[in-house]
Amino acid sequence: MEKKKVWVWFKGGQTGGVWVSGFIATNDEKEGLLIERTDFVSCRVPEWRVRFEEPEDEKVAPQIPKNPTWKYL
């Protein structure tokens, strides 16, 4: 179980979506990645919402699949 610093994609708001830094992701053999940050509730998200490298443009969205899952319960 390895923890890495990541950027997470959040869609919405008045300015559109954005990549947000400061998260730690854990890949623990369950579906998706567990993301954690002190000022957010920890949750599991699909891998398409996470980047391990800093995005060149924080406003450019990832390839979002049709009928995507945004958060796992």
N, CA, C, O and CB atoms as a CASP TS submission, in Angstrom:
PFRMAT TS
TARGET T0000
AUTHOR 0000-0000-0000
METHOD Language model
MODEL 1
PARENT N/A
ATOM      1  N   MET     1       0.843  -1.161   0.000  1.00  0.00           N
ATOM      2  CA  MET     1       0.000   0.000   0.000  1.00  0.00           C
ATOM      3  C   MET     1       0.904   1.245   0.000  1.00  0.00           C
ATOM      4  O   MET     1       1.514   1.591   1.012  1.00  0.00           O
ATOM      5  CB  MET     1      -0.968  -0.014   1.223  1.00  0.00           C
ATOM      6  N   GLU     2       0.967   1.889  -1.138  1.00  0.00           N
ATOM      7  CA  GLU     2       1.844   3.044  -1.299  1.00  0.00           C
ATOM      8  C   GLU     2       1.035   4.335  -1.350  1.00  0.00           C
ATOM      9  O   GLU     2      -0.018   4.395  -1.985  1.00  0.00           O
ATOM     10  CB  GLU     2       2.693   2.899  -2.567  1.00  0.00           C
ATOM     11  N   LYS     3       1.535   5.360  -0.681  1.00  0.00           N
ATOM     12  CA  LYS     3       0.870   6.665  -0.696  1.00  0.00           C
ATOM     13  C   LYS     3       1.691   7.607  -1.565  1.00  0.00           C
ATOM     14  O   LYS     3       2.918   7.647  -1.474  1.00  0.00           O
ATOM     15  CB  LYS     3       0.700   7.240   0.755  1.00  0.00           C
ATOM     16  N   LYS     4       0.983   8.380  -2.424  1.00  0.00           N
ATOM     17  CA  LYS     4       1.660   9.330  -3.304  1.00  0.00           C
ATOM     18  C   LYS     4       0.909  10.649  -3.322  1.00  0.00           C
ATOM     19  O   LYS     4      -0.309  10.681  -3.147  1.00  0.00           O
ATOM     20  CB  LYS     4       1.786   8.764  -4.730  1.00  0.00           C
ATOM     21  N   LYS     5       1.638  11.738  -3.535  1.00  0.00           N
ATOM     22  CA  LYS     5       1.013  13.043  -3.712  1.00  0.00           C
ATOM     23  C   LYS     5       0.344  13.077  -5.084  1.00  0.00           C
ATOM     24  O   LYS     5       0.923  12.631  -6.075  1.00  0.00           O
ATOM     25  CB  LYS     5       2.060  14.197  -3.567  1.00  0.00           C
ATOM     26  N   VAL     6      -0.881  13.610  -5.137  1.00  0.00           N
ATOM     27  CA  VAL     6      -1.636  13.633  -6.395  1.00  0.00           C
ATOM     28  C   VAL     6      -2.418  14.939  -6.555  1.00  0.00           C
ATOM     29  O   VAL     6      -2.562  15.719  -5.614  1.00  0.00           O
ATOM     30  CB  VAL     6      -2.598  12.437  -6.458  1.00  0.00           C
ATOM     31  N   TRP     7      -2.912  15.149  -7.766  1.00  0.00           N
ATOM     32  CA  TRP     7      -3.841  16.214  -8.104  1.00  0.00           C
ATOM     33  C   TRP     7      -5.158  15.541  -8.430  1.00  0.00           C
ATOM     34  O   TRP     7      -5.179  14.512  -9.105  1.00  0.00           O
ATOM     35  CB  TRP     7      -3.322  17.099  -9.300  1.00  0.00           C
ATOM     36  N   VAL     8      -6.271  16.117  -7.953  1.00  0.00           N
ATOM     37  CA  VAL     8      -7.597  15.529  -8.142  1.00  0.00           C
ATOM     38  C   VAL     8      -8.457  16.501  -8.940  1.00  0.00           C
ATOM     39  O   VAL     8      -8.438  17.705  -8.681  1.00  0.00           O
ATOM     40  CB  VAL     8      -8.267  15.192  -6.771  1.00  0.00           C
ATOM     41  N   TRP     9      -9.215  15.982  -9.916  1.00  0.00           N
ATOM     42  CA  TRP     9     -10.086  16.792 -10.755  1.00  0.00           C
ATOM     43  C   TRP     9     -11.433  17.006 -10.081  1.00  0.00           C
ATOM     44  O   TRP     9     -12.105  16.051  -9.692  1.00  0.00           O
ATOM     45  CB  TRP     9     -10.274  16.136 -12.123  1.00  0.00           C
ATOM     46  N   PHE    10     -11.818  18.277  -9.948  1.00  0.00           N
ATOM     47  CA  PHE    10     -13.130  18.656  -9.432  1.00  0.00           C
ATOM     48  C   PHE    10     -13.838  19.440 -10.531  1.00  0.00           C
ATOM     49  O   PHE    10     -13.292  20.413 -11.051  1.00  0.00           O
ATOM     50  CB  PHE    10     -13.013  19.500  -8.103  1.00  0.00           C
ATOM     51  N   LYS    11     -15.046  19.022 -10.885  1.00  0.00           N
ATOM     52  CA  LYS    11     -15.812  19.684 -11.925  1.00  0.00           C
ATOM     53  C   LYS    11     -16.901  20.531 -11.291  1.00  0.00           C
ATOM     54  O   LYS    11     -17.475  20.169 -10.264  1.00  0.00           O
ATOM     55  CB  LYS    11     -16.416  18.660 -12.900  1.00  0.00           C
ATOM     56  N   GLY    12     -17.174  21.667 -11.924  1.00  0.00           N
ATOM     57  CA  GLY    12     -18.288  22.478 -11.466  1.00  0.00           C
ATOM     58  C   GLY    12     -17.866  23.853 -11.012  1.00  0.00           C
ATOM     59  O   GLY    12     -16.731  24.280 -11.223  1.00  0.00           O
ATOM     60  N   GLY    13     -18.790  24.531 -10.391  1.00  0.00           N
ATOM     61  CA  GLY    13     -18.536  25.886  -9.949  1.00  0.00           C
ATOM     62  C   GLY    13     -18.734  26.881 -11.082  1.00  0.00           C
ATOM     63  O   GLY    13     -19.051  26.494 -12.207  1.00  0.00           O
ATOM     64  N   GLN    14     -18.554  28.131 -10.792  1.00  0.00           N
ATOM     65  CA  GLN    14     -18.765  29.172 -11.789  1.00  0.00           C
ATOM     66  C   GLN    14     -17.655  29.239 -12.822  1.00  0.00           C
ATOM     67  O   GLN    14     -17.883  29.694 -13.942  1.00  0.00           O
ATOM     68  CB  GLN    14     -18.898  30.499 -11.116  1.00  0.00           C
ATOM     69  N   THR    15     -16.473  28.800 -12.471  1.00  0.00           N
ATOM     70  CA  THR    15     -15.347  28.883 -13.398  1.00  0.00           C
ATOM     71  C   THR    15     -15.069  27.561 -14.102  1.00  0.00           C
ATOM     72  O   THR    15     -14.108  27.471 -14.866  1.00  0.00           O
ATOM     73  CB  THR    15     -14.110  29.333 -12.664  1.00  0.00           C
ATOM     74  N   GLY    16     -15.874  26.542 -13.870  1.00  0.00           N
ATOM     75  CA  GLY    16     -15.642  25.236 -14.477  1.00  0.00           C
ATOM     76  C   GLY    16     -14.792  24.354 -13.585  1.00  0.00           C
ATOM     77  O   GLY    16     -14.653  24.617 -12.391  1.00  0.00           O
ATOM     78  N   GLY    17     -14.222  23.303 -14.167  1.00  0.00           N
ATOM     79  CA  GLY    17     -13.441  22.352 -13.391  1.00  0.00           C
ATOM     80  C   GLY    17     -12.012  22.800 -13.186  1.00  0.00           C
ATOM     81  O   GLY    17     -11.523  23.716 -13.846  1.00  0.00           O
ATOM     82  N   VAL    18     -11.347  22.123 -12.242  1.00  0.00           N
ATOM     83  CA  VAL    18      -9.961  22.457 -11.932  1.00  0.00           C
ATOM     84  C   VAL    18      -9.272  21.264 -11.256  1.00  0.00           C
ATOM     85  O   VAL    18      -9.901  20.490 -10.534  1.00  0.00           O
ATOM     86  CB  VAL    18      -9.894  23.713 -11.023  1.00  0.00           C
ATOM     87  N   TRP    19      -7.966  21.137 -11.511  1.00  0.00           N
ATOM     88  CA  TRP    19      -7.135  20.161 -10.805  1.00  0.00           C
ATOM     89  C   TRP    19      -6.722  20.788  -9.475  1.00  0.00           C
ATOM     90  O   TRP    19      -6.258  21.927  -9.447  1.00  0.00           O
ATOM     91  CB  TRP    19      -5.872  19.743 -11.661  1.00  0.00           C
ATOM     92  N   VAL    20      -6.887  20.059  -8.379  1.00  0.00           N
ATOM     93  CA  VAL    20      -6.557  20.563  -7.043  1.00  0.00           C
ATOM     94  C   VAL    20      -5.429  19.719  -6.462  1.00  0.00           C
ATOM     95  O   VAL    20      -5.501  18.490  -6.450  1.00  0.00           O
ATOM     96  CB  VAL    20      -7.807  20.540  -6.105  1.00  0.00           C
ATOM     97  N   SER    21      -4.392  20.390  -5.983  1.00  0.00           N
ATOM     98  CA  SER    21      -3.232  19.687  -5.416  1.00  0.00           C
ATOM     99  C   SER    21      -3.400  19.491  -3.920  1.00  0.00           C
ATOM    100  O   SER    21      -4.394  19.914  -3.330  1.00  0.00           O
ATOM    101  CB  SER    21      -1.935  20.461  -5.701  1.00  0.00           C
ATOM    102  N   GLY    22      -2.409  18.841  -3.314  1.00  0.00           N
ATOM    103  CA  GLY    22      -2.388  18.681  -1.871  1.00  0.00           C
ATOM    104  C   GLY    22      -3.025  17.412  -1.352  1.00  0.00           C
ATOM    105  O   GLY    22      -3.175  17.253  -0.140  1.00  0.00           O
ATOM    106  N   PHE    23      -3.403  16.504  -2.235  1.00  0.00           N
ATOM    107  CA  PHE    23      -4.014  15.245  -1.825  1.00  0.00           C
ATOM    108  C   PHE    23      -2.969  14.137  -1.781  1.00  0.00           C
ATOM    109  O   PHE    23      -1.960  14.175  -2.484  1.00  0.00           O
ATOM    110  CB  PHE    23      -5.156  14.864  -2.776  1.00  0.00           C
ATOM    111  N   ILE    24      -3.240  13.162  -0.942  1.00  0.00           N
ATOM    112  CA  ILE    24      -2.450  11.934  -0.880  1.00  0.00           C
ATOM    113  C   ILE    24      -3.368  10.810  -1.317  1.00  0.00           C
ATOM    114  O   ILE    24      -4.483  10.681  -0.810  1.00  0.00           O
ATOM    115  CB  ILE    24      -1.859  11.676   0.566  1.00  0.00           C
ATOM    116  N   ALA    25      -2.900   9.984  -2.268  1.00  0.00           N
ATOM    117  CA  ALA    25      -3.705   8.861  -2.761  1.00  0.00           C
ATOM    118  C   ALA    25      -3.073   7.548  -2.341  1.00  0.00           C
ATOM    119  O   ALA    25      -1.851   7.399  -2.325  1.00  0.00           O
ATOM    120  CB  ALA    25      -3.850   8.918  -4.298  1.00  0.00           C
ATOM    121  N   THR    26      -3.932   6.600  -2.001  1.00  0.00           N
ATOM    122  CA  THR    26      -3.502   5.261  -1.624  1.00  0.00           C
ATOM    123  C   THR    26      -4.176   4.256  -2.543  1.00  0.00           C
ATOM    124  O   THR    26      -5.392   4.294  -2.732  1.00  0.00           O
ATOM    125  CB  THR    26      -3.832   4.962  -0.134  1.00  0.00           C
ATOM    126  N   ASN    27      -3.382   3.359  -3.115  1.00  0.00           N
ATOM    127  CA  ASN    27      -3.898   2.287  -3.953  1.00  0.00           C
ATOM    128  C   ASN    27      -3.803   1.008  -3.128  1.00  0.00           C
ATOM    129  O   ASN    27      -2.707   0.506  -2.880  1.00  0.00           O
ATOM    130  CB  ASN    27      -3.101   2.169  -5.319  1.00  0.00           C
ATOM    131  N   ASP    28      -4.946   0.482  -2.705  1.00  0.00           N
ATOM    132  CA  ASP    28      -4.946  -0.661  -1.785  1.00  0.00           C
ATOM    133  C   ASP    28      -5.742  -1.855  -2.300  1.00  0.00           C
ATOM    134  O   ASP    28      -6.395  -2.549  -1.521  1.00  0.00           O
ATOM    135  CB  ASP    28      -5.500  -0.238  -0.453  1.00  0.00           C
ATOM    136  N   GLU    29      -5.690  -2.095  -3.592  1.00  0.00           N
ATOM    137  CA  GLU    29      -6.313  -3.249  -4.243  1.00  0.00           C
ATOM    138  C   GLU    29      -7.832  -3.187  -4.302  1.00  0.00           C
ATOM    139  O   GLU    29      -8.451  -4.109  -4.834  1.00  0.00           O
ATOM    140  CB  GLU    29      -5.908  -4.494  -3.537  1.00  0.00           C
ATOM    141  N   LYS    30      -8.456  -2.139  -3.779  1.00  0.00           N
ATOM    142  CA  LYS    30      -9.891  -1.965  -3.941  1.00  0.00           C
ATOM    143  C   LYS    30     -10.114  -1.118  -5.184  1.00  0.00           C
ATOM    144  O   LYS    30      -9.166  -0.569  -5.745  1.00  0.00           O
ATOM    145  CB  LYS    30     -10.538  -1.305  -2.677  1.00  0.00           C
ATOM    146  N   GLU    31     -11.362  -1.012  -5.615  1.00  0.00           N
ATOM    147  CA  GLU    31     -11.666  -0.231  -6.801  1.00  0.00           C
ATOM    148  C   GLU    31     -11.429   1.253  -6.545  1.00  0.00           C
ATOM    149  O   GLU    31     -11.889   1.781  -5.533  1.00  0.00           O
ATOM    150  CB  GLU    31     -13.109  -0.472  -7.244  1.00  0.00           C
ATOM    151  N   GLY    32     -10.728   1.925  -7.432  1.00  0.00           N
ATOM    152  CA  GLY    32     -10.437   3.344  -7.298  1.00  0.00           C
ATOM    153  C   GLY    32      -9.279   3.612  -6.357  1.00  0.00           C
ATOM    154  O   GLY    32      -8.600   2.694  -5.897  1.00  0.00           O
ATOM    155  N   LEU    33      -9.071   4.891  -6.080  1.00  0.00           N
ATOM    156  CA  LEU    33      -8.003   5.334  -5.190  1.00  0.00           C
ATOM    157  C   LEU    33      -8.601   6.062  -3.999  1.00  0.00           C
ATOM    158  O   LEU    33      -9.548   6.833  -4.152  1.00  0.00           O
ATOM    159  CB  LEU    33      -7.002   6.243  -5.936  1.00  0.00           C
ATOM    160  N   LEU    34      -8.060   5.824  -2.826  1.00  0.00           N
ATOM    161  CA  LEU    34      -8.476   6.536  -1.631  1.00  0.00           C
ATOM    162  C   LEU    34      -7.711   7.854  -1.604  1.00  0.00           C
ATOM    163  O   LEU    34      -6.480   7.848  -1.587  1.00  0.00           O
ATOM    164  CB  LEU    34      -8.219   5.689  -0.331  1.00  0.00           C
ATOM    165  N   ILE    35      -8.430   9.003  -1.600  1.00  0.00           N
ATOM    166  CA  ILE    35      -7.762  10.301  -1.545  1.00  0.00           C
ATOM    167  C   ILE    35      -8.007  10.930  -0.193  1.00  0.00           C
ATOM    168  O   ILE    35      -9.094  10.819   0.373  1.00  0.00           O
ATOM    169  CB  ILE    35      -8.251  11.232  -2.675  1.00  0.00           C
ATOM    170  N   GLU    36      -6.961  11.605   0.328  1.00  0.00           N
ATOM    171  CA  GLU    36      -7.038  12.202   1.658  1.00  0.00           C
ATOM    172  C   GLU    36      -6.389  13.577   1.644  1.00  0.00           C
ATOM    173  O   GLU    36      -5.398  13.811   0.952  1.00  0.00           O
ATOM    174  CB  GLU    36      -6.361  11.294   2.708  1.00  0.00           C
ATOM    175  N   ARG    37      -6.965  14.471   2.415  1.00  0.00           N
ATOM    176  CA  ARG    37      -6.415  15.805   2.639  1.00  0.00           C
ATOM    177  C   ARG    37      -7.054  16.317   3.921  1.00  0.00           C
ATOM    178  O   ARG    37      -8.223  16.031   4.183  1.00  0.00           O
ATOM    179  CB  ARG    37      -6.688  16.780   1.413  1.00  0.00           C
ATOM    180  N   THR    38      -6.316  17.063   4.717  1.00  0.00           N
ATOM    181  CA  THR    38      -6.798  17.444   6.046  1.00  0.00           C
ATOM    182  C   THR    38      -8.084  18.250   6.024  1.00  0.00           C
ATOM    183  O   THR    38      -8.869  18.169   6.969  1.00  0.00           O
ATOM    184  CB  THR    38      -5.747  18.227   6.754  1.00  0.00           C
ATOM    185  N   ASP    39      -8.325  19.030   4.968  1.00  0.00           N
ATOM    186  CA  ASP    39      -9.528  19.860   4.935  1.00  0.00           C
ATOM    187  C   ASP    39     -10.636  19.290   4.049  1.00  0.00           C
ATOM    188  O   ASP    39     -11.583  20.002   3.714  1.00  0.00           O
ATOM    189  CB  ASP    39      -9.173  21.240   4.459  1.00  0.00           C
ATOM    190  N   PHE    40     -10.533  18.019   3.666  1.00  0.00           N
ATOM    191  CA  PHE    40     -11.559  17.325   2.892  1.00  0.00           C
ATOM    192  C   PHE    40     -11.896  16.004   3.567  1.00  0.00           C
ATOM    193  O   PHE    40     -11.077  15.445   4.296  1.00  0.00           O
ATOM    194  CB  PHE    40     -11.093  17.090   1.434  1.00  0.00           C
ATOM    195  N   VAL    41     -13.099  15.511   3.323  1.00  0.00           N
ATOM    196  CA  VAL    41     -13.477  14.192   3.805  1.00  0.00           C
ATOM    197  C   VAL    41     -12.795  13.158   2.914  1.00  0.00           C
ATOM    198  O   VAL    41     -12.889  13.246   1.690  1.00  0.00           O
ATOM    199  CB  VAL    41     -15.036  14.005   3.808  1.00  0.00           C
ATOM    200  N   SER    42     -12.118  12.194   3.501  1.00  0.00           N
ATOM    201  CA  SER    42     -11.464  11.141   2.722  1.00  0.00           C
ATOM    202  C   SER    42     -12.511  10.356   1.951  1.00  0.00           C
ATOM    203  O   SER    42     -13.584  10.060   2.475  1.00  0.00           O
ATOM    204  CB  SER    42     -10.643  10.198   3.638  1.00  0.00           C
ATOM    205  N   CYS    43     -12.196  10.017   0.701  1.00  0.00           N
ATOM    206  CA  CYS    43     -13.135   9.240  -0.100  1.00  0.00           C
ATOM    207  C   CYS    43     -12.374   8.478  -1.175  1.00  0.00           C
ATOM    208  O   CYS    43     -11.190   8.717  -1.410  1.00  0.00           O
ATOM    209  CB  CYS    43     -14.210  10.154  -0.734  1.00  0.00           C
ATOM    210  N   ARG    44     -13.074   7.564  -1.817  1.00  0.00           N
ATOM    211  CA  ARG    44     -12.491   6.746  -2.879  1.00  0.00           C
ATOM    212  C   ARG    44     -13.039   7.259  -4.203  1.00  0.00           C
ATOM    213  O   ARG    44     -14.251   7.396  -4.374  1.00  0.00           O
ATOM    214  CB  ARG    44     -12.812   5.215  -2.679  1.00  0.00           C
ATOM    215  N   VAL    45     -12.133   7.543  -5.143  1.00  0.00           N
ATOM    216  CA  VAL    45     -12.522   8.064  -6.454  1.00  0.00           C
ATOM    217  C   VAL    45     -11.920   7.195  -7.550  1.00  0.00           C
ATOM    218  O   VAL    45     -10.930   6.503  -7.313  1.00  0.00           O
ATOM    219  CB  VAL    45     -12.071   9.538  -6.620  1.00  0.00           C
ATOM    220  N   PRO    46     -12.506   7.221  -8.754  1.00  0.00           N
ATOM    221  CA  PRO    46     -11.943   6.456  -9.861  1.00  0.00           C
ATOM    222  C   PRO    46     -10.609   7.057 -10.312  1.00  0.00           C
ATOM    223  O   PRO    46     -10.352   8.245 -10.120  1.00  0.00           O
ATOM    224  CB  PRO    46     -12.934   6.410 -11.038  1.00  0.00           C
ATOM    225  N   GLU    47      -9.780   6.226 -10.904  1.00  0.00           N
ATOM    226  CA  GLU    47      -8.434   6.635 -11.294  1.00  0.00           C
ATOM    227  C   GLU    47      -8.422   7.748 -12.333  1.00  0.00           C
ATOM    228  O   GLU    47      -7.458   8.512 -12.390  1.00  0.00           O
ATOM    229  CB  GLU    47      -7.680   5.453 -11.824  1.00  0.00           C
ATOM    230  N   TRP    48      -9.457   7.865 -13.154  1.00  0.00           N
ATOM    231  CA  TRP    48      -9.451   8.907 -14.184  1.00  0.00           C
ATOM    232  C   TRP    48      -9.510  10.304 -13.568  1.00  0.00           C
ATOM    233  O   TRP    48      -9.199  11.272 -14.262  1.00  0.00           O
ATOM    234  CB  TRP    48     -10.628   8.711 -15.143  1.00  0.00           C
ATOM    235  N   ARG    49      -9.894  10.454 -12.296  1.00  0.00           N
ATOM    236  CA  ARG    49      -9.962  11.761 -11.622  1.00  0.00           C
ATOM    237  C   ARG    49      -8.657  12.154 -10.955  1.00  0.00           C
ATOM    238  O   ARG    49      -8.577  13.227 -10.356  1.00  0.00           O
ATOM    239  CB  ARG    49     -11.060  11.752 -10.589  1.00  0.00           C
ATOM    240  N   VAL    50      -7.627  11.311 -11.042  1.00  0.00           N
ATOM    241  CA  VAL    50      -6.382  11.535 -10.305  1.00  0.00           C
ATOM    242  C   VAL    50      -5.197  11.589 -11.265  1.00  0.00           C
ATOM    243  O   VAL    50      -5.117  10.817 -12.220  1.00  0.00           O
ATOM    244  CB  VAL    50      -6.166  10.426  -9.252  1.00  0.00           C
ATOM    245  N   ARG    51      -4.283  12.515 -10.995  1.00  0.00           N
ATOM    246  CA  ARG    51      -3.014  12.604 -11.733  1.00  0.00           C
ATOM    247  C   ARG    51      -1.866  12.532 -10.739  1.00  0.00           C
ATOM    248  O   ARG    51      -1.910  13.133  -9.666  1.00  0.00           O
ATOM    249  CB  ARG    51      -2.935  13.923 -12.578  1.00  0.00           C
ATOM    250  N   PHE    52      -0.840  11.783 -11.121  1.00  0.00           N
ATOM    251  CA  PHE    52       0.340  11.665 -10.269  1.00  0.00           C
ATOM    252  C   PHE    52       1.400  12.700 -10.620  1.00  0.00           C
ATOM    253  O   PHE    52       2.340  12.921  -9.857  1.00  0.00           O
ATOM    254  CB  PHE    52       0.927  10.270 -10.380  1.00  0.00           C
ATOM    255  N   GLU    53       1.245  13.330 -11.775  1.00  0.00           N
ATOM    256  CA  GLU    53       2.148  14.389 -12.226  1.00  0.00           C
ATOM    257  C   GLU    53       1.375  15.702 -12.251  1.00  0.00           C
ATOM    258  O   GLU    53       0.169  15.702 -12.499  1.00  0.00           O
ATOM    259  CB  GLU    53       2.748  14.064 -13.638  1.00  0.00           C
ATOM    260  N   GLU    54       2.047  16.814 -11.999  1.00  0.00           N
ATOM    261  CA  GLU    54       1.379  18.111 -12.031  1.00  0.00           C
ATOM    262  C   GLU    54       0.873  18.404 -13.444  1.00  0.00           C
ATOM    263  O   GLU    54       1.642  18.302 -14.400  1.00  0.00           O
ATOM    264  CB  GLU    54       2.336  19.230 -11.555  1.00  0.00           C
ATOM    265  N   PRO    55      -0.394  18.763 -13.595  1.00  0.00           N
ATOM    266  CA  PRO    55      -0.936  19.068 -14.923  1.00  0.00           C
ATOM    267  C   PRO    55      -0.326  20.365 -15.460  1.00  0.00           C
ATOM    268  O   PRO    55      -0.064  21.299 -14.701  1.00  0.00           O
ATOM    269  CB  PRO    55      -2.483  19.181 -14.870  1.00  0.00           C
ATOM    270  N   GLU    56      -0.100  20.411 -16.790  1.00  0.00           N
ATOM    271  CA  GLU    56       0.441  21.620 -17.409  1.00  0.00           C
ATOM    272  C   GLU    56      -0.536  22.778 -17.274  1.00  0.00           C
ATOM    273  O   GLU    56      -0.125  23.914 -17.039  1.00  0.00           O
ATOM    274  CB  GLU    56       0.765  21.371 -18.887  1.00  0.00           C
ATOM    275  N   ASP    57      -1.827  22.497 -17.421  1.00  0.00           N
ATOM    276  CA  ASP    57      -2.865  23.521 -17.284  1.00  0.00           C
ATOM    277  C   ASP    57      -3.914  22.985 -16.326  1.00  0.00           C
ATOM    278  O   ASP    57      -4.567  21.982 -16.614  1.00  0.00           O
ATOM    279  CB  ASP    57      -3.501  23.896 -18.675  1.00  0.00           C
ATOM    280  N   GLU    58      -4.080  23.643 -15.195  1.00  0.00           N
ATOM    281  CA  GLU    58      -5.002  23.133 -14.173  1.00  0.00           C
ATOM    282  C   GLU    58      -6.465  23.242 -14.567  1.00  0.00           C
ATOM    283  O   GLU    58      -7.323  22.722 -13.854  1.00  0.00           O
ATOM    284  CB  GLU    58      -4.787  23.867 -12.887  1.00  0.00           C
ATOM    285  N   LYS    59      -6.779  23.897 -15.673  1.00  0.00           N
ATOM    286  CA  LYS    59      -8.166  24.049 -16.125  1.00  0.00           C
ATOM    287  C   LYS    59      -8.562  23.036 -17.195  1.00  0.00           C
ATOM    288  O   LYS    59      -9.740  22.944 -17.541  1.00  0.00           O
ATOM    289  CB  LYS    59      -8.378  25.444 -16.656  1.00  0.00           C
ATOM    290  N   VAL    60      -7.600  22.269 -17.731  1.00  0.00           N
ATOM    291  CA  VAL    60      -7.883  21.288 -18.786  1.00  0.00           C
ATOM    292  C   VAL    60      -8.338  19.981 -18.140  1.00  0.00           C
ATOM    293  O   VAL    60      -7.629  19.385 -17.330  1.00  0.00           O
ATOM    294  CB  VAL    60      -6.625  21.052 -19.690  1.00  0.00           C
ATOM    295  N   ALA    61      -9.540  19.554 -18.523  1.00  0.00           N
ATOM    296  CA  ALA    61     -10.150  18.352 -17.932  1.00  0.00           C
ATOM    297  C   ALA    61      -9.477  17.072 -18.410  1.00  0.00           C
ATOM    298  O   ALA    61      -8.893  17.035 -19.493  1.00  0.00           O
ATOM    299  CB  ALA    61     -11.635  18.300 -18.264  1.00  0.00           C
ATOM    300  N   PRO    62      -9.561  16.024 -17.594  1.00  0.00           N
ATOM    301  CA  PRO    62      -9.091  14.718 -18.043  1.00  0.00           C
ATOM    302  C   PRO    62     -10.080  14.139 -19.050  1.00  0.00           C
ATOM    303  O   PRO    62     -11.144  14.716 -19.275  1.00  0.00           O
ATOM    304  CB  PRO    62      -8.904  13.755 -16.844  1.00  0.00           C
ATOM    305  N   GLN    63      -9.743  13.024 -19.645  1.00  0.00           N
ATOM    306  CA  GLN    63     -10.666  12.306 -20.522  1.00  0.00           C
ATOM    307  C   GLN    63     -11.740  11.688 -19.633  1.00  0.00           C
ATOM    308  O   GLN    63     -11.499  10.682 -18.966  1.00  0.00           O
ATOM    309  CB  GLN    63      -9.921  11.204 -21.384  1.00  0.00           C
ATOM    310  N   ILE    64     -12.923  12.293 -19.627  1.00  0.00           N
ATOM    311  CA  ILE    64     -14.002  11.829 -18.755  1.00  0.00           C
ATOM    312  C   ILE    64     -14.833  10.795 -19.509  1.00  0.00           C
ATOM    313  O   ILE    64     -15.376  11.103 -20.571  1.00  0.00           O
ATOM    314  CB  ILE    64     -14.893  13.022 -18.277  1.00  0.00           C
ATOM    315  N   PRO    65     -14.946   9.563 -18.976  1.00  0.00           N
ATOM    316  CA  PRO    65     -15.737   8.537 -19.664  1.00  0.00           C
ATOM    317  C   PRO    65     -17.223   8.866 -19.663  1.00  0.00           C
ATOM    318  O   PRO    65     -17.690   9.671 -18.857  1.00  0.00           O
ATOM    319  CB  PRO    65     -15.514   7.180 -19.015  1.00  0.00           C
ATOM    320  N   LYS    66     -17.967   8.233 -20.579  1.00  0.00           N
ATOM    321  CA  LYS    66     -19.419   8.404 -20.597  1.00  0.00           C
ATOM    322  C   LYS    66     -20.003   7.770 -19.346  1.00  0.00           C
ATOM    323  O   LYS    66     -19.533   6.727 -18.892  1.00  0.00           O
ATOM    324  CB  LYS    66     -20.047   7.780 -21.878  1.00  0.00           C
ATOM    325  N   ASN    67     -21.033   8.408 -18.790  1.00  0.00           N
ATOM    326  CA  ASN    67     -21.672   7.939 -17.556  1.00  0.00           C
ATOM    327  C   ASN    67     -20.640   7.635 -16.466  1.00  0.00           C
ATOM    328  O   ASN    67     -20.606   6.522 -15.940  1.00  0.00           O
ATOM    329  CB  ASN    67     -22.514   6.690 -17.840  1.00  0.00           C
ATOM    330  N   PRO    68     -19.804   8.613 -16.127  1.00  0.00           N
ATOM    331  CA  PRO    68     -18.713   8.342 -15.194  1.00  0.00           C
ATOM    332  C   PRO    68     -19.179   8.186 -13.750  1.00  0.00           C
ATOM    333  O   PRO    68     -20.212   8.720 -13.346  1.00  0.00           O
ATOM    334  CB  PRO    68     -17.699   9.445 -15.272  1.00  0.00           C
ATOM    335  N   THR    69     -18.393   7.446 -12.995  1.00  0.00           N
ATOM    336  CA  THR    69     -18.542   7.386 -11.553  1.00  0.00           C
ATOM    337  C   THR    69     -17.613   8.432 -10.985  1.00  0.00           C
ATOM    338  O   THR    69     -16.431   8.450 -11.330  1.00  0.00           O
ATOM    339  CB  THR    69     -18.230   5.956 -10.983  1.00  0.00           C
ATOM    340  N   TRP    70     -18.109   9.308 -10.122  1.00  0.00           N
ATOM    341  CA  TRP    70     -17.290  10.380  -9.571  1.00  0.00           C
ATOM    342  C   TRP    70     -16.750  10.036  -8.176  1.00  0.00           C
ATOM    343  O   TRP    70     -15.708  10.545  -7.763  1.00  0.00           O
ATOM    344  CB  TRP    70     -18.098  11.668  -9.510  1.00  0.00           C
ATOM    345  N   LYS    71     -17.464   9.176  -7.463  1.00  0.00           N
ATOM    346  CA  LYS    71     -17.045   8.814  -6.110  1.00  0.00           C
ATOM    347  C   LYS    71     -17.609   7.439  -5.772  1.00  0.00           C
ATOM    348  O   LYS    71     -18.771   7.149  -6.058  1.00  0.00           O
ATOM    349  CB  LYS    71     -17.514   9.879  -5.070  1.00  0.00           C
ATOM    350  N   TYR    72     -16.784   6.600  -5.164  1.00  0.00           N
ATOM    351  CA  TYR    72     -17.235   5.286  -4.705  1.00  0.00           C
ATOM    352  C   TYR    72     -17.638   5.387  -3.245  1.00  0.00           C
ATOM    353  O   TYR    72     -17.019   6.120  -2.473  1.00  0.00           O
ATOM    354  CB  TYR    72     -16.128   4.209  -4.899  1.00  0.00           C
ATOM    355  N   LEU    73     -18.657   4.664  -2.875  1.00  0.00           N
ATOM    356  CA  LEU    73     -19.096   4.685  -1.480  1.00  0.00           C
ATOM    357  C   LEU    73     -18.424   3.604  -0.685  1.00  0.00           C
ATOM    358  O   LEU    73     -18.675   3.473   0.513  1.00  0.00           O
ATOM    359  CB  LEU    73     -20.597   4.532  -1.385  1.00  0.00           C
TER
END
